[in-house]
């Protein structure tokens, strides 16, 4: 038969093992914070790649101009 001490130990173990509603709320809050951080990083990465594409286009345009100018000036241009 269970004694009063045994029952107290079971109740104490139950509180330590099984999460409460507050524990789940804390997890949800932590998850939302992490999700927001990931979303912000994703946006920054996307913006970076768009800017990189623009710079690449500008560099290619400038290189084409330099090639045309070097031909007209009679200079050798070897990139």
mmCIF file of the N, C-alpha and C atoms, coordinates in Angstrom:
data_MODEL
# 
_entry.id   MODEL 
# 
loop_
_atom_site.group_PDB 
_atom_site.id 
_atom_site.type_symbol 
_atom_site.label_atom_id 
_atom_site.label_alt_id 
_atom_site.label_comp_id 
_atom_site.label_asym_id 
_atom_site.label_entity_id 
_atom_site.label_seq_id 
_atom_site.pdbx_PDB_ins_code 
_atom_site.Cartn_x 
_atom_site.Cartn_y 
_atom_site.Cartn_z 
_atom_site.occupancy 
_atom_site.B_iso_or_equiv 
_atom_site.pdbx_formal_charge 
_atom_site.auth_seq_id 
_atom_site.auth_comp_id 
_atom_site.auth_asym_id 
_atom_site.auth_atom_id 
_atom_site.pdbx_PDB_model_num 
ATOM 1   N N  . UNK A 1 1  ? 0.845  -1.171 0.000   1.00 0.00 ? 1  UNK A N  1 
ATOM 2   C CA . UNK A 1 1  ? 0.000  0.000  0.000   1.00 0.00 ? 1  UNK A CA 1 
ATOM 3   C C  . UNK A 1 1  ? 0.893  1.237  0.000   1.00 0.00 ? 1  UNK A C  1 
ATOM 4   N N  . UNK A 1 2  ? 0.419  2.318  -0.672  1.00 0.00 ? 2  UNK A N  1 
ATOM 5   C CA . UNK A 1 2  ? 1.174  3.568  -0.756  1.00 0.00 ? 2  UNK A CA 1 
ATOM 6   C C  . UNK A 1 2  ? 1.032  4.376  0.528   1.00 0.00 ? 2  UNK A C  1 
ATOM 7   N N  . UNK A 1 3  ? 2.131  4.913  0.925   1.00 0.00 ? 3  UNK A N  1 
ATOM 8   C CA . UNK A 1 3  ? 2.091  5.778  2.108   1.00 0.00 ? 3  UNK A CA 1 
ATOM 9   C C  . UNK A 1 3  ? 1.925  7.230  1.653   1.00 0.00 ? 3  UNK A C  1 
ATOM 10  N N  . UNK A 1 4  ? 1.700  8.100  2.601   1.00 0.00 ? 4  UNK A N  1 
ATOM 11  C CA . UNK A 1 4  ? 1.542  9.517  2.301   1.00 0.00 ? 4  UNK A CA 1 
ATOM 12  C C  . UNK A 1 4  ? 2.817  10.078 1.673   1.00 0.00 ? 4  UNK A C  1 
ATOM 13  N N  . UNK A 1 5  ? 3.968  9.610  2.129   1.00 0.00 ? 5  UNK A N  1 
ATOM 14  C CA . UNK A 1 5  ? 5.239  10.058 1.560   1.00 0.00 ? 5  UNK A CA 1 
ATOM 15  C C  . UNK A 1 5  ? 5.385  9.603  0.110   1.00 0.00 ? 5  UNK A C  1 
ATOM 16  N N  . UNK A 1 6  ? 4.933  8.380  -0.177  1.00 0.00 ? 6  UNK A N  1 
ATOM 17  C CA . UNK A 1 6  ? 4.986  7.874  -1.544  1.00 0.00 ? 6  UNK A CA 1 
ATOM 18  C C  . UNK A 1 6  ? 4.119  8.731  -2.472  1.00 0.00 ? 6  UNK A C  1 
ATOM 19  N N  . UNK A 1 7  ? 2.955  9.084  -2.013  1.00 0.00 ? 7  UNK A N  1 
ATOM 20  C CA . UNK A 1 7  ? 2.045  9.908  -2.819  1.00 0.00 ? 7  UNK A CA 1 
ATOM 21  C C  . UNK A 1 7  ? 2.648  11.285 -3.052  1.00 0.00 ? 7  UNK A C  1 
ATOM 22  N N  . UNK A 1 8  ? 3.270  11.861 -2.045  1.00 0.00 ? 8  UNK A N  1 
ATOM 23  C CA . UNK A 1 8  ? 3.914  13.161 -2.201  1.00 0.00 ? 8  UNK A CA 1 
ATOM 24  C C  . UNK A 1 8  ? 5.055  13.085 -3.218  1.00 0.00 ? 8  UNK A C  1 
ATOM 25  N N  . UNK A 1 9  ? 5.811  11.986 -3.181  1.00 0.00 ? 9  UNK A N  1 
ATOM 26  C CA . UNK A 1 9  ? 6.898  11.806 -4.150  1.00 0.00 ? 9  UNK A CA 1 
ATOM 27  C C  . UNK A 1 9  ? 6.347  11.687 -5.567  1.00 0.00 ? 9  UNK A C  1 
ATOM 28  N N  . UNK A 1 10 ? 5.226  10.981 -5.733  1.00 0.00 ? 10 UNK A N  1 
ATOM 29  C CA . UNK A 1 10 ? 4.604  10.825 -7.049  1.00 0.00 ? 10 UNK A CA 1 
ATOM 30  C C  . UNK A 1 10 ? 4.125  12.176 -7.567  1.00 0.00 ? 10 UNK A C  1 
ATOM 31  N N  . UNK A 1 11 ? 3.479  12.946 -6.714  1.00 0.00 ? 11 UNK A N  1 
ATOM 32  C CA . UNK A 1 11 ? 2.998  14.272 -7.118  1.00 0.00 ? 11 UNK A CA 1 
ATOM 33  C C  . UNK A 1 11 ? 4.166  15.181 -7.492  1.00 0.00 ? 11 UNK A C  1 
ATOM 34  N N  . UNK A 1 12 ? 5.229  15.126 -6.715  1.00 0.00 ? 12 UNK A N  1 
ATOM 35  C CA . UNK A 1 12 ? 6.400  15.944 -6.998  1.00 0.00 ? 12 UNK A CA 1 
ATOM 36  C C  . UNK A 1 12 ? 7.035  15.530 -8.326  1.00 0.00 ? 12 UNK A C  1 
ATOM 37  N N  . UNK A 1 13 ? 7.145  14.236 -8.566  1.00 0.00 ? 13 UNK A N  1 
ATOM 38  C CA . UNK A 1 13 ? 7.724  13.731 -9.814  1.00 0.00 ? 13 UNK A CA 1 
ATOM 39  C C  . UNK A 1 13 ? 6.854  14.130 -11.006 1.00 0.00 ? 13 UNK A C  1 
ATOM 40  N N  . UNK A 1 14 ? 5.543  14.102 -10.831 1.00 0.00 ? 14 UNK A N  1 
ATOM 41  C CA . UNK A 1 14 ? 4.633  14.470 -11.911 1.00 0.00 ? 14 UNK A CA 1 
ATOM 42  C C  . UNK A 1 14 ? 4.830  15.934 -12.302 1.00 0.00 ? 14 UNK A C  1 
ATOM 43  N N  . UNK A 1 15 ? 5.020  16.798 -11.322 1.00 0.00 ? 15 UNK A N  1 
ATOM 44  C CA . UNK A 1 15 ? 5.217  18.219 -11.609 1.00 0.00 ? 15 UNK A CA 1 
ATOM 45  C C  . UNK A 1 15 ? 6.545  18.460 -12.319 1.00 0.00 ? 15 UNK A C  1 
ATOM 46  N N  . UNK A 1 16 ? 7.535  17.666 -12.023 1.00 0.00 ? 16 UNK A N  1 
ATOM 47  C CA . UNK A 1 16 ? 8.850  17.841 -12.629 1.00 0.00 ? 16 UNK A CA 1 
ATOM 48  C C  . UNK A 1 16 ? 8.919  17.254 -14.032 1.00 0.00 ? 16 UNK A C  1 
ATOM 49  N N  . UNK A 1 17 ? 8.168  16.197 -14.282 1.00 0.00 ? 17 UNK A N  1 
ATOM 50  C CA . UNK A 1 17 ? 8.260  15.482 -15.558 1.00 0.00 ? 17 UNK A CA 1 
ATOM 51  C C  . UNK A 1 17 ? 7.327  16.071 -16.610 1.00 0.00 ? 17 UNK A C  1 
ATOM 52  N N  . UNK A 1 18 ? 6.090  16.340 -16.261 1.00 0.00 ? 18 UNK A N  1 
ATOM 53  C CA . UNK A 1 18 ? 5.100  16.770 -17.232 1.00 0.00 ? 18 UNK A CA 1 
ATOM 54  C C  . UNK A 1 18 ? 5.061  18.297 -17.323 1.00 0.00 ? 18 UNK A C  1 
ATOM 55  N N  . UNK A 1 19 ? 5.131  18.821 -18.550 1.00 0.00 ? 19 UNK A N  1 
ATOM 56  C CA . UNK A 1 19 ? 5.102  20.275 -18.708 1.00 0.00 ? 19 UNK A CA 1 
ATOM 57  C C  . UNK A 1 19 ? 3.710  20.850 -18.415 1.00 0.00 ? 19 UNK A C  1 
ATOM 58  N N  . UNK A 1 20 ? 3.720  22.071 -17.985 1.00 0.00 ? 20 UNK A N  1 
ATOM 59  C CA . UNK A 1 20 ? 2.467  22.747 -17.691 1.00 0.00 ? 20 UNK A CA 1 
ATOM 60  C C  . UNK A 1 20 ? 2.112  23.674 -18.853 1.00 0.00 ? 20 UNK A C  1 
ATOM 61  N N  . UNK A 1 21 ? 0.952  24.282 -18.785 1.00 0.00 ? 21 UNK A N  1 
ATOM 62  C CA . UNK A 1 21 ? 0.531  25.214 -19.826 1.00 0.00 ? 21 UNK A CA 1 
ATOM 63  C C  . UNK A 1 21 ? 1.500  26.393 -19.922 1.00 0.00 ? 21 UNK A C  1 
ATOM 64  N N  . UNK A 1 22 ? 1.999  26.853 -18.792 1.00 0.00 ? 22 UNK A N  1 
ATOM 65  C CA . UNK A 1 22 ? 2.947  27.959 -18.784 1.00 0.00 ? 22 UNK A CA 1 
ATOM 66  C C  . UNK A 1 22 ? 4.244  27.576 -19.504 1.00 0.00 ? 22 UNK A C  1 
ATOM 67  N N  . UNK A 1 23 ? 4.660  26.313 -19.324 1.00 0.00 ? 23 UNK A N  1 
ATOM 68  C CA . UNK A 1 23 ? 5.863  25.846 -20.016 1.00 0.00 ? 23 UNK A CA 1 
ATOM 69  C C  . UNK A 1 23 ? 5.671  25.913 -21.529 1.00 0.00 ? 23 UNK A C  1 
ATOM 70  N N  . UNK A 1 24 ? 4.496  25.506 -21.991 1.00 0.00 ? 24 UNK A N  1 
ATOM 71  C CA . UNK A 1 24 ? 4.212  25.551 -23.423 1.00 0.00 ? 24 UNK A CA 1 
ATOM 72  C C  . UNK A 1 24 ? 4.164  26.992 -23.928 1.00 0.00 ? 24 UNK A C  1 
ATOM 73  N N  . UNK A 1 25 ? 3.640  27.891 -23.134 1.00 0.00 ? 25 UNK A N  1 
ATOM 74  C CA . UNK A 1 25 ? 3.596  29.302 -23.531 1.00 0.00 ? 25 UNK A CA 1 
ATOM 75  C C  . UNK A 1 25 ? 5.017  29.854 -23.667 1.00 0.00 ? 25 UNK A C  1 
ATOM 76  N N  . UNK A 1 26 ? 5.884  29.457 -22.746 1.00 0.00 ? 26 UNK A N  1 
ATOM 77  C CA . UNK A 1 26 ? 7.283  29.890 -22.839 1.00 0.00 ? 26 UNK A CA 1 
ATOM 78  C C  . UNK A 1 26 ? 7.938  29.344 -24.114 1.00 0.00 ? 26 UNK A C  1 
ATOM 79  N N  . UNK A 1 27 ? 7.652  28.092 -24.434 1.00 0.00 ? 27 UNK A N  1 
ATOM 80  C CA . UNK A 1 27 ? 8.208  27.501 -25.649 1.00 0.00 ? 27 UNK A CA 1 
ATOM 81  C C  . UNK A 1 27 ? 7.689  28.215 -26.892 1.00 0.00 ? 27 UNK A C  1 
ATOM 82  N N  . UNK A 1 28 ? 6.403  28.533 -26.906 1.00 0.00 ? 28 UNK A N  1 
ATOM 83  C CA . UNK A 1 28 ? 5.824  29.258 -28.046 1.00 0.00 ? 28 UNK A CA 1 
ATOM 84  C C  . UNK A 1 28 ? 6.484  30.632 -28.202 1.00 0.00 ? 28 UNK A C  1 
ATOM 85  N N  . UNK A 1 29 ? 6.694  31.302 -27.092 1.00 0.00 ? 29 UNK A N  1 
ATOM 86  C CA . UNK A 1 29 ? 7.318  32.624 -27.122 1.00 0.00 ? 29 UNK A CA 1 
ATOM 87  C C  . UNK A 1 29 ? 8.747  32.514 -27.657 1.00 0.00 ? 29 UNK A C  1 
ATOM 88  N N  . UNK A 1 30 ? 9.486  31.527 -27.183 1.00 0.00 ? 30 UNK A N  1 
ATOM 89  C CA . UNK A 1 30 ? 10.849 31.312 -27.657 1.00 0.00 ? 30 UNK A CA 1 
ATOM 90  C C  . UNK A 1 30 ? 10.858 30.987 -29.152 1.00 0.00 ? 30 UNK A C  1 
ATOM 91  N N  . UNK A 1 31 ? 9.908  30.162 -29.583 1.00 0.00 ? 31 UNK A N  1 
ATOM 92  C CA . UNK A 1 31 ? 9.829  29.792 -30.996 1.00 0.00 ? 31 UNK A CA 1 
ATOM 93  C C  . UNK A 1 31 ? 9.526  31.020 -31.854 1.00 0.00 ? 31 UNK A C  1 
ATOM 94  N N  . UNK A 1 32 ? 8.590  31.853 -31.406 1.00 0.00 ? 32 UNK A N  1 
ATOM 95  C CA . UNK A 1 32 ? 8.261  33.065 -32.165 1.00 0.00 ? 32 UNK A CA 1 
ATOM 96  C C  . UNK A 1 32 ? 9.480  33.978 -32.285 1.00 0.00 ? 32 UNK A C  1 
ATOM 97  N N  . UNK A 1 33 ? 10.228 34.095 -31.217 1.00 0.00 ? 33 UNK A N  1 
ATOM 98  C CA . UNK A 1 33 ? 11.432 34.922 -31.244 1.00 0.00 ? 33 UNK A CA 1 
ATOM 99  C C  . UNK A 1 33 ? 12.442 34.358 -32.243 1.00 0.00 ? 33 UNK A C  1 
ATOM 100 N N  . UNK A 1 34 ? 12.629 33.053 -32.218 1.00 0.00 ? 34 UNK A N  1 
ATOM 101 C CA . UNK A 1 34 ? 13.558 32.412 -33.151 1.00 0.00 ? 34 UNK A CA 1 
ATOM 102 C C  . UNK A 1 34 ? 13.070 32.563 -34.593 1.00 0.00 ? 34 UNK A C  1 
ATOM 103 N N  . UNK A 1 35 ? 11.782 32.391 -34.788 1.00 0.00 ? 35 UNK A N  1 
ATOM 104 C CA . UNK A 1 35 ? 11.220 32.507 -36.130 1.00 0.00 ? 35 UNK A CA 1 
ATOM 105 C C  . UNK A 1 35 ? 11.397 33.927 -36.669 1.00 0.00 ? 35 UNK A C  1 
ATOM 106 N N  . UNK A 1 36 ? 11.196 34.919 -35.830 1.00 0.00 ? 36 UNK A N  1 
ATOM 107 C CA . UNK A 1 36 ? 11.389 36.309 -36.239 1.00 0.00 ? 36 UNK A CA 1 
ATOM 108 C C  . UNK A 1 36 ? 12.844 36.555 -36.616 1.00 0.00 ? 36 UNK A C  1 
ATOM 109 N N  . UNK A 1 37 ? 13.761 36.004 -35.849 1.00 0.00 ? 37 UNK A N  1 
ATOM 110 C CA . UNK A 1 37 ? 15.184 36.163 -36.151 1.00 0.00 ? 37 UNK A CA 1 
ATOM 111 C C  . UNK A 1 37 ? 15.533 35.531 -37.493 1.00 0.00 ? 37 UNK A C  1 
ATOM 112 N N  . UNK A 1 38 ? 15.009 34.349 -37.747 1.00 0.00 ? 38 UNK A N  1 
ATOM 113 C CA . UNK A 1 38 ? 15.273 33.665 -39.014 1.00 0.00 ? 38 UNK A CA 1 
ATOM 114 C C  . UNK A 1 38 ? 14.669 34.455 -40.172 1.00 0.00 ? 38 UNK A C  1 
ATOM 115 N N  . UNK A 1 39 ? 13.464 34.980 -40.002 1.00 0.00 ? 39 UNK A N  1 
ATOM 116 C CA . UNK A 1 39 ? 12.831 35.778 -41.047 1.00 0.00 ? 39 UNK A CA 1 
ATOM 117 C C  . UNK A 1 39 ? 13.641 37.038 -41.353 1.00 0.00 ? 39 UNK A C  1 
ATOM 118 N N  . UNK A 1 40 ? 14.133 37.691 -40.315 1.00 0.00 ? 40 UNK A N  1 
ATOM 119 C CA . UNK A 1 40 ? 14.955 38.894 -40.518 1.00 0.00 ? 40 UNK A CA 1 
ATOM 120 C C  . UNK A 1 40 ? 16.244 38.568 -41.258 1.00 0.00 ? 40 UNK A C  1 
ATOM 121 N N  . UNK A 1 41 ? 16.888 37.480 -40.875 1.00 0.00 ? 41 UNK A N  1 
ATOM 122 C CA . UNK A 1 41 ? 18.123 37.072 -41.549 1.00 0.00 ? 41 UNK A CA 1 
ATOM 123 C C  . UNK A 1 41 ? 17.847 36.718 -43.006 1.00 0.00 ? 41 UNK A C  1 
ATOM 124 N N  . UNK A 1 42 ? 16.738 36.040 -43.257 1.00 0.00 ? 42 UNK A N  1 
ATOM 125 C CA . UNK A 1 42 ? 16.367 35.666 -44.620 1.00 0.00 ? 42 UNK A CA 1 
ATOM 126 C C  . UNK A 1 42 ? 16.158 36.907 -45.485 1.00 0.00 ? 42 UNK A C  1 
ATOM 127 N N  . UNK A 1 43 ? 15.499 37.906 -44.938 1.00 0.00 ? 43 UNK A N  1 
ATOM 128 C CA . UNK A 1 43 ? 15.267 39.153 -45.686 1.00 0.00 ? 43 UNK A CA 1 
ATOM 129 C C  . UNK A 1 43 ? 16.587 39.845 -46.000 1.00 0.00 ? 43 UNK A C  1 
ATOM 130 N N  . UNK A 1 44 ? 17.503 39.895 -45.024 1.00 0.00 ? 44 UNK A N  1 
ATOM 131 C CA . UNK A 1 44 ? 18.802 40.520 -45.253 1.00 0.00 ? 44 UNK A CA 1 
ATOM 132 C C  . UNK A 1 44 ? 19.583 39.770 -46.332 1.00 0.00 ? 44 UNK A C  1 
ATOM 133 N N  . UNK A 1 45 ? 19.518 38.456 -46.302 1.00 0.00 ? 45 UNK A N  1 
ATOM 134 C CA . UNK A 1 45 ? 20.216 37.644 -47.294 1.00 0.00 ? 45 UNK A CA 1 
ATOM 135 C C  . UNK A 1 45 ? 19.639 37.874 -48.681 1.00 0.00 ? 45 UNK A C  1 
ATOM 136 N N  . UNK A 1 46 ? 18.325 37.933 -48.770 1.00 0.00 ? 46 UNK A N  1 
ATOM 137 C CA . UNK A 1 46 ? 17.661 38.179 -50.051 1.00 0.00 ? 46 UNK A CA 1 
ATOM 138 C C  . UNK A 1 46 ? 18.062 39.540 -50.604 1.00 0.00 ? 46 UNK A C  1 
ATOM 139 N N  . UNK A 1 47 ? 18.056 40.560 -49.765 1.00 0.00 ? 47 UNK A N  1 
ATOM 140 C CA . UNK A 1 47 ? 18.453 41.908 -50.182 1.00 0.00 ? 47 UNK A CA 1 
ATOM 141 C C  . UNK A 1 47 ? 19.899 41.916 -50.655 1.00 0.00 ? 47 UNK A C  1 
ATOM 142 N N  . UNK A 1 48 ? 20.764 41.224 -49.943 1.00 0.00 ? 48 UNK A N  1 
ATOM 143 C CA . UNK A 1 48 ? 22.180 41.145 -50.313 1.00 0.00 ? 48 UNK A CA 1 
ATOM 144 C C  . UNK A 1 48 ? 22.341 40.536 -51.696 1.00 0.00 ? 48 UNK A C  1 
ATOM 145 N N  . UNK A 1 49 ? 21.640 39.448 -51.974 1.00 0.00 ? 49 UNK A N  1 
ATOM 146 C CA . UNK A 1 49 ? 21.765 38.781 -53.273 1.00 0.00 ? 49 UNK A CA 1 
ATOM 147 C C  . UNK A 1 49 ? 21.206 39.652 -54.400 1.00 0.00 ? 49 UNK A C  1 
ATOM 148 N N  . UNK A 1 50 ? 20.152 40.403 -54.133 1.00 0.00 ? 50 UNK A N  1 
ATOM 149 C CA . UNK A 1 50 ? 19.628 41.324 -55.142 1.00 0.00 ? 50 UNK A CA 1 
ATOM 150 C C  . UNK A 1 50 ? 20.632 42.427 -55.445 1.00 0.00 ? 50 UNK A C  1 
ATOM 151 N N  . UNK A 1 51 ? 21.249 42.998 -54.410 1.00 0.00 ? 51 UNK A N  1 
ATOM 152 C CA . UNK A 1 51 ? 22.255 44.030 -54.611 1.00 0.00 ? 51 UNK A CA 1 
ATOM 153 C C  . UNK A 1 51 ? 23.463 43.479 -55.355 1.00 0.00 ? 51 UNK A C  1 
ATOM 154 N N  . UNK A 1 52 ? 23.842 42.262 -55.054 1.00 0.00 ? 52 UNK A N  1 
ATOM 155 C CA . UNK A 1 52 ? 24.971 41.629 -55.730 1.00 0.00 ? 52 UNK A CA 1 
ATOM 156 C C  . UNK A 1 52 ? 24.687 41.470 -57.225 1.00 0.00 ? 52 UNK A C  1 
ATOM 157 N N  . UNK A 1 53 ? 23.462 41.117 -57.577 1.00 0.00 ? 53 UNK A N  1 
ATOM 158 C CA . UNK A 1 53 ? 23.084 40.981 -58.982 1.00 0.00 ? 53 UNK A CA 1 
ATOM 159 C C  . UNK A 1 53 ? 23.156 42.336 -59.693 1.00 0.00 ? 53 UNK A C  1 
ATOM 160 N N  . UNK A 1 54 ? 22.735 43.395 -59.010 1.00 0.00 ? 54 UNK A N  1 
ATOM 161 C CA . UNK A 1 54 ? 22.805 44.738 -59.601 1.00 0.00 ? 54 UNK A CA 1 
ATOM 162 C C  . UNK A 1 54 ? 24.259 45.135 -59.828 1.00 0.00 ? 54 UNK A C  1 
ATOM 163 N N  . UNK A 1 55 ? 25.125 44.899 -58.847 1.00 0.00 ? 55 UNK A N  1 
ATOM 164 C CA . UNK A 1 55 ? 26.543 45.238 -58.994 1.00 0.00 ? 55 UNK A CA 1 
ATOM 165 C C  . UNK A 1 55 ? 27.196 44.432 -60.107 1.00 0.00 ? 55 UNK A C  1 
ATOM 166 N N  . UNK A 1 56 ? 26.820 43.188 -60.223 1.00 0.00 ? 56 UNK A N  1 
ATOM 167 C CA . UNK A 1 56 ? 27.379 42.339 -61.282 1.00 0.00 ? 56 UNK A CA 1 
ATOM 168 C C  . UNK A 1 56 ? 27.005 42.904 -62.643 1.00 0.00 ? 56 UNK A C  1 
ATOM 169 N N  . UNK A 1 57 ? 25.762 43.329 -62.780 1.00 0.00 ? 57 UNK A N  1 
ATOM 170 C CA . UNK A 1 57 ? 25.310 43.915 -64.049 1.00 0.00 ? 57 UNK A CA 1 
ATOM 171 C C  . UNK A 1 57 ? 26.089 45.194 -64.348 1.00 0.00 ? 57 UNK A C  1 
ATOM 172 N N  . UNK A 1 58 ? 26.289 46.040 -63.334 1.00 0.00 ? 58 UNK A N  1 
ATOM 173 C CA . UNK A 1 58 ? 27.034 47.284 -63.523 1.00 0.00 ? 58 UNK A CA 1 
ATOM 174 C C  . UNK A 1 58 ? 28.481 47.011 -63.953 1.00 0.00 ? 58 UNK A C  1 
ATOM 175 N N  . UNK A 1 59 ? 29.110 46.048 -63.318 1.00 0.00 ? 59 UNK A N  1 
ATOM 176 C CA . UNK A 1 59 ? 30.498 45.712 -63.645 1.00 0.00 ? 59 UNK A CA 1 
ATOM 177 C C  . UNK A 1 59 ? 30.588 45.186 -65.072 1.00 0.00 ? 59 UNK A C  1 
ATOM 178 N N  . UNK A 1 60 ? 29.647 44.335 -65.461 1.00 0.00 ? 60 UNK A N  1 
ATOM 179 C CA . UNK A 1 60 ? 29.656 43.806 -66.825 1.00 0.00 ? 60 UNK A CA 1 
ATOM 180 C C  . UNK A 1 60 ? 29.446 44.922 -67.849 1.00 0.00 ? 60 UNK A C  1 
ATOM 181 N N  . UNK A 1 61 ? 28.560 45.865 -67.548 1.00 0.00 ? 61 UNK A N  1 
ATOM 182 C CA . UNK A 1 61 ? 28.329 46.995 -68.456 1.00 0.00 ? 61 UNK A CA 1 
ATOM 183 C C  . UNK A 1 61 ? 29.581 47.845 -68.586 1.00 0.00 ? 61 UNK A C  1 
ATOM 184 N N  . UNK A 1 62 ? 30.247 48.102 -67.467 1.00 0.00 ? 62 UNK A N  1 
ATOM 185 C CA . UNK A 1 62 ? 31.471 48.908 -67.501 1.00 0.00 ? 62 UNK A CA 1 
ATOM 186 C C  . UNK A 1 62 ? 32.580 48.183 -68.269 1.00 0.00 ? 62 UNK A C  1 
ATOM 187 N N  . UNK A 1 63 ? 32.674 46.883 -68.096 1.00 0.00 ? 63 UNK A N  1 
ATOM 188 C CA . UNK A 1 63 ? 33.705 46.128 -68.801 1.00 0.00 ? 63 UNK A CA 1 
ATOM 189 C C  . UNK A 1 63 ? 33.444 46.141 -70.310 1.00 0.00 ? 63 UNK A C  1 
ATOM 190 N N  . UNK A 1 64 ? 32.182 46.035 -70.709 1.00 0.00 ? 64 UNK A N  1 
ATOM 191 C CA . UNK A 1 64 ? 31.853 46.124 -72.134 1.00 0.00 ? 64 UNK A CA 1 
ATOM 192 C C  . UNK A 1 64 ? 32.254 47.485 -72.695 1.00 0.00 ? 64 UNK A C  1 
ATOM 193 N N  . UNK A 1 65 ? 31.981 48.556 -71.931 1.00 0.00 ? 65 UNK A N  1 
ATOM 194 C CA . UNK A 1 65 ? 32.336 49.893 -72.360 1.00 0.00 ? 65 UNK A CA 1 
ATOM 195 C C  . UNK A 1 65 ? 33.855 50.024 -72.497 1.00 0.00 ? 65 UNK A C  1 
ATOM 196 N N  . UNK A 1 66 ? 34.590 49.473 -71.540 1.00 0.00 ? 66 UNK A N  1 
ATOM 197 C CA . UNK A 1 66 ? 36.060 49.535 -71.582 1.00 0.00 ? 66 UNK A CA 1 
ATOM 198 C C  . UNK A 1 66 ? 36.597 48.789 -72.794 1.00 0.00 ? 66 UNK A C  1 
ATOM 199 N N  . UNK A 1 67 ? 35.999 47.641 -73.104 1.00 0.00 ? 67 UNK A N  1 
ATOM 200 C CA . UNK A 1 67 ? 36.441 46.874 -74.283 1.00 0.00 ? 67 UNK A CA 1 
ATOM 201 C C  . UNK A 1 67 ? 36.218 47.675 -75.559 1.00 0.00 ? 67 UNK A C  1 
ATOM 202 N N  . UNK A 1 68 ? 35.049 48.290 -75.690 1.00 0.00 ? 68 UNK A N  1 
ATOM 203 C CA . UNK A 1 68 ? 34.745 49.092 -76.885 1.00 0.00 ? 68 UNK A CA 1 
ATOM 204 C C  . UNK A 1 68 ? 35.668 50.295 -76.973 1.00 0.00 ? 68 UNK A C  1 
ATOM 205 N N  . UNK A 1 69 ? 35.905 50.954 -75.831 1.00 0.00 ? 69 UNK A N  1 
ATOM 206 C CA . UNK A 1 69 ? 36.790 52.118 -75.821 1.00 0.00 ? 69 UNK A CA 1 
ATOM 207 C C  . UNK A 1 69 ? 38.219 51.718 -76.164 1.00 0.00 ? 69 UNK A C  1 
ATOM 208 N N  . UNK A 1 70 ? 38.677 50.572 -75.679 1.00 0.00 ? 70 UNK A N  1 
ATOM 209 C CA . UNK A 1 70 ? 40.057 50.144 -75.954 1.00 0.00 ? 70 UNK A CA 1 
ATOM 210 C C  . UNK A 1 70 ? 40.240 49.835 -77.439 1.00 0.00 ? 70 UNK A C  1 
ATOM 211 N N  . UNK A 1 71 ? 39.203 49.311 -78.079 1.00 0.00 ? 71 UNK A N  1 
ATOM 212 C CA . UNK A 1 71 ? 39.293 49.035 -79.519 1.00 0.00 ? 71 UNK A CA 1 
ATOM 213 C C  . UNK A 1 71 ? 39.394 50.351 -80.293 1.00 0.00 ? 71 UNK A C  1 
ATOM 214 N N  . UNK A 1 72 ? 38.541 51.319 -79.934 1.00 0.00 ? 72 UNK A N  1 
ATOM 215 C CA . UNK A 1 72 ? 38.553 52.608 -80.628 1.00 0.00 ? 72 UNK A CA 1 
ATOM 216 C C  . UNK A 1 72 ? 39.856 53.359 -80.387 1.00 0.00 ? 72 UNK A C  1 
ATOM 217 N N  . UNK A 1 73 ? 40.473 53.200 -79.217 1.00 0.00 ? 73 UNK A N  1 
ATOM 218 C CA . UNK A 1 73 ? 41.722 53.891 -78.901 1.00 0.00 ? 73 UNK A CA 1 
ATOM 219 C C  . UNK A 1 73 ? 42.953 53.122 -79.363 1.00 0.00 ? 73 UNK A C  1 
ATOM 220 N N  . UNK A 1 74 ? 42.729 51.895 -79.825 1.00 0.00 ? 74 UNK A N  1 
ATOM 221 C CA . UNK A 1 74 ? 43.846 51.082 -80.305 1.00 0.00 ? 74 UNK A CA 1 
ATOM 222 C C  . UNK A 1 74 ? 44.688 50.509 -79.180 1.00 0.00 ? 74 UNK A C  1 
ATOM 223 N N  . UNK A 1 75 ? 44.085 50.278 -78.028 1.00 0.00 ? 75 UNK A N  1 
ATOM 224 C CA . UNK A 1 75 ? 44.809 49.736 -76.891 1.00 0.00 ? 75 UNK A CA 1 
ATOM 225 C C  . UNK A 1 75 ? 44.438 48.268 -76.694 1.00 0.00 ? 75 UNK A C  1 
ATOM 226 N N  . UNK A 1 76 ? 45.365 47.526 -76.155 1.00 0.00 ? 76 UNK A N  1 
ATOM 227 C CA . UNK A 1 76 ? 45.056 46.129 -75.791 1.00 0.00 ? 76 UNK A CA 1 
ATOM 228 C C  . UNK A 1 76 ? 44.417 46.095 -74.413 1.00 0.00 ? 76 UNK A C  1 
ATOM 229 N N  . UNK A 1 77 ? 43.346 45.375 -74.341 1.00 0.00 ? 77 UNK A N  1 
ATOM 230 C CA . UNK A 1 77 ? 42.682 45.178 -73.024 1.00 0.00 ? 77 UNK A CA 1 
ATOM 231 C C  . UNK A 1 77 ? 42.495 43.693 -72.812 1.00 0.00 ? 77 UNK A C  1 
ATOM 232 N N  . UNK A 1 78 ? 43.196 43.183 -71.818 1.00 0.00 ? 78 UNK A N  1 
ATOM 233 C CA . UNK A 1 78 ? 43.088 41.761 -71.480 1.00 0.00 ? 78 UNK A CA 1 
ATOM 234 C C  . UNK A 1 78 ? 42.616 41.637 -70.028 1.00 0.00 ? 78 UNK A C  1 
ATOM 235 N N  . UNK A 1 79 ? 41.330 41.350 -69.851 1.00 0.00 ? 79 UNK A N  1 
ATOM 236 C CA . UNK A 1 79 ? 40.815 41.266 -68.466 1.00 0.00 ? 79 UNK A CA 1 
ATOM 237 C C  . UNK A 1 79 ? 41.352 40.062 -67.726 1.00 0.00 ? 79 UNK A C  1 
# 
